[in-house]
Amino acid sequence: MRRKRPTVVCLAAALALTGCSAASTGSGKGGSSLTYLTFETPSLTAKFWDTSIANAEKKVPDVTVKKIVAPSTDRDAYAKQLQASGQFPDLLQSITPSTFATAGLLRPYDQKWVNANFLLPLGNAYQGKVYIPPTNSQIIPEVFYDKKLFAKAHIAAPPKTWSQFMAVCAKLKAAGVTPVELGGGDPFAASMPLVGILSADVLGKDPNWLKERYAGKVHFTDANVKAAATKYRTMVKKGYFEDGALGVKYADSITNFTSGKAAMYMMGSWFLGSVPKDHADDYGAFLTPTEDGSLVVPFSVGGSMAISAKTSDPAKATAFAEAWSLDPANYKALIEGDGAFPMLKGKTLDDYGVHVTKVFKDSYSYVTQPNTKVSAFGWATNDDSMPSGLNNAFYSASQALFSSDDVDGQLAKLDAAWDSATK
Amino acid sequence: MTTRAVSIRVRPRRGDPALSAVALAALGLYVLFIVVPVLMSAWKSLTNENPLLARADFVGLSNYREMAHDSALTASLGFTLLLAGAVTVVANAAGIGFAMLLNRTSLSFRMMRTVAFLPQVLSGVIVGYVWRYILARDGILNHVLVSLGVIDRPVTWLGSPHLAVLSVGIVAAWVLTGFTTVVHLAALQSIPVELYQAAMVDGAGRWQRFRRITFPMLAPGTTISVTISLITMLKLYDIIAVLTSGGPADSTQSTALYIIQLAFTDDRYGYASAVSMLLLVVSVVIALSVTALLRRREVDL
C-alpha cells in the first residue's frame, strides 16, 4: 500500500492542476464581470484598448470588463484554445464569425440596431445573421503604385484593362524598375496578386462563385479560374515580381515598396496606414484591372466584437459591445493606423477627427460610391468565406505557382482540399 | 554458505523503500504524461472531434481511410523521412569527425568540446531565428558570398522549395551534430589505448586503424546516436516553424507541422490524432528496426 502513495499524489496533483483552469466569467455582486478578447498591433496598442474599454464601461452601468490579449494577431486561433480549455470569453474582438457561429458559440446582434447604425448592415452577415457589427471595411487588395517610378518609365496614367496593366509592367521592367513588390515569404502576402485576379475575373463575373463552390456547381479546375491563375503565372514568368520574392517577408515587402525598390504593390487597404506621411502624395492606388476595364472592388466588411452565446449576462455584454461599436473615438486609431474604412451611417471622415492621406480618400471613394463590390477572395467573413483550412491551401498554391508551371495540378489540389474540408 | 550467498543477492531486489518510491513516481509520471495521452489520442483518432463543437461522434476507421488519399500527408511524410535519413547520416558522420578531432585532453580541446555541444543546448526557436537572419535574402550569408565574388546576386535560401529543404536540412544537421559529437567522444574515450598500440606495432596505418578499430569500437555510441537522431528528426517542429513555417508552398512541412495545422487551424482534432498515431507507428518501427540492425553490428565485434 505504501508504495502506491507517490502515484496517488501525482494523480491528485495533476487533477488539481487541471481543475484550476475554469473560466472566470462569473458575475460579481451587483454588477457583471465580462471577459473581452483583444489583440495588439502597432496601431491598436494596449492604451487604445484600455481607453476604449473604459469609455464604453462608462456608458453601461454596473459592468466591469476584463481585457484578455491574444498572444499574436491570430485571435481566431487563441479563441479556439480558450474554447477548448473551457475559457471562451464573453466578448471577442474581430474574430471570423463563420468559424464560431457554425458551432453555435456566438449570439447574433439585434438586426434593427444594426440596420439603424451601419452603411452595409449585412456586409458580414453569416447565414442571414450579424454576429459582428459591420463597423469598418477593407479593399483586398488594391494595387498601390509609386507615381515617381511610373513617371520614370513614362507611364502617364494607371492601367484600367489587363492588357494595359501588362504593358505597364513591361515598360517598368524595360526602364530597370521592378514592376511589382511581393512579400512571398509570408504565405498570406504571397497570395495577394492571386486574390486580386480571382476576385476581379472570377467573382467579378460571377459574384456567387464561392456559394456555388459550396454547392459543388463550380470548381477551381474550371476554365475561368484556370485562366485567372494563369495570368498570375504569366506575371511570374515574365519577371514582373522581384527576384526571389518568396524569400521576402511581409514586413520587408512594405519597406521595399515605400523605399522605392518596386513600382507597384498589391496589398490589402490596411497598407494605407503604412504610406509614408512625409511624401504620401507620391502614392496612388487602382484596382486589379479586368479584361474589359470594368471596375470590380474586392471588398471585405470587418467589424468589432462578437458576443459569446454562453455569456453569463447577455444584456450587459450586448450593451457594452454596442456602446463600443458606436464610439467614433474608437475609429480614429483604426482609420489612421490600419487604413480601415469606417462604415457608420450618416458620418463623414471629418466626424472622426482624423488626418488621412489623399490616397486614403481616393480609396475610400471606392467604398462609398455605387460600384460592383464582390467579396475579397479568401478574406470575406460572410457567407463567401472559405471553409476552415482552405486559406492555408490557397496560400500554399499561390507560393507553389511562383515556381511551378502546374496550374492544373495546383487548382485540382484546391478542389481536393475544399472537398475534404467540407465533408 | 549457500543460504547466505542467496540472501546477499536477493537483498537489493527487495529494495529500500525510498528507491521503489522513486521508481513508482517515475512510472506514475510516465503513465500520466505518456501512456494516458497516447491512449486519449488513439481514442480521438476514431472520432470526428472538433474543438468548437461540444460533441464528437465515433467514426470508426474513417480517419485512417482518409489518410490513404491525403496528398498533403504523403508530401509531409516524404519530406520528414528524407530529412530524418539525410540529417542523421550527415550529423553522425560529422559527429564522428568532430569527436576524433576533439579527442584530446588539453584545456583548449575541452573548451572546444563545450562549444561543439552548444547548438544542442540552444532552444530550437532561437536556432531558427538566428539562422533565419543568416539565410535571409539580404542576410549575412548572401552578403559574404556576394562580397567574396562567389555569387553575383543573392540566393533565396529559404525562398525556393528545393533550397528551403536543403537549408532546413543544414540547420537541423548543425544542431544535431553537437549531440552526436558528444556521444561519439564518450565512446571514443572508452576504446582501450592498447588496441591502437598493438595495431601500430603490427604496422597499421591511420586509415586502417580507423576502419579496423575506431569505427567498430564506436558501435555502441553510434547505435544510441543514430537512433536518437532519427527520433529527433521524425518529430522536428520548432526549427522548421521558425525558419520557414513549412513553406514555401508546403515544401518544408514536416508531419509534426501538418498535425498542428490540422488540429489548430483546420479544427480537426480527430483526424490530427489519427495522423499522430501514424507518426508514432512510423517512428517506433524505424527506431526499433534501426536499433536492432545496429545492435547486430555491435555483437559482431
Interface residues (C-beta under 8 A of the other chain):
Chain A: R2 R3 K4 R5 P6 T7 C10 L11 A14 A77 K80 Q81 Q83 A84 T99 F100 T102 A103 L105 G184 G185 P187 A190 D243 G244 A245 L246 G247 V248 K249 D252 S388 G389 N392 S396 A397 Q399 A400 F402 S403 S404 K413 A416 A417 S420 A421
Chain B: P17 S20 A21 V22 L24 A25 L27 G28 L29 V31 L32 N50 P51 L52 L53 E66 D70 S71 A72 A136 R137 D138 R153 P154 V155 T156 W157 L158 G159 S160 P161 S245 G247 P248 A249 D250 Q261 L262 F264 T265 D266 D267 R268
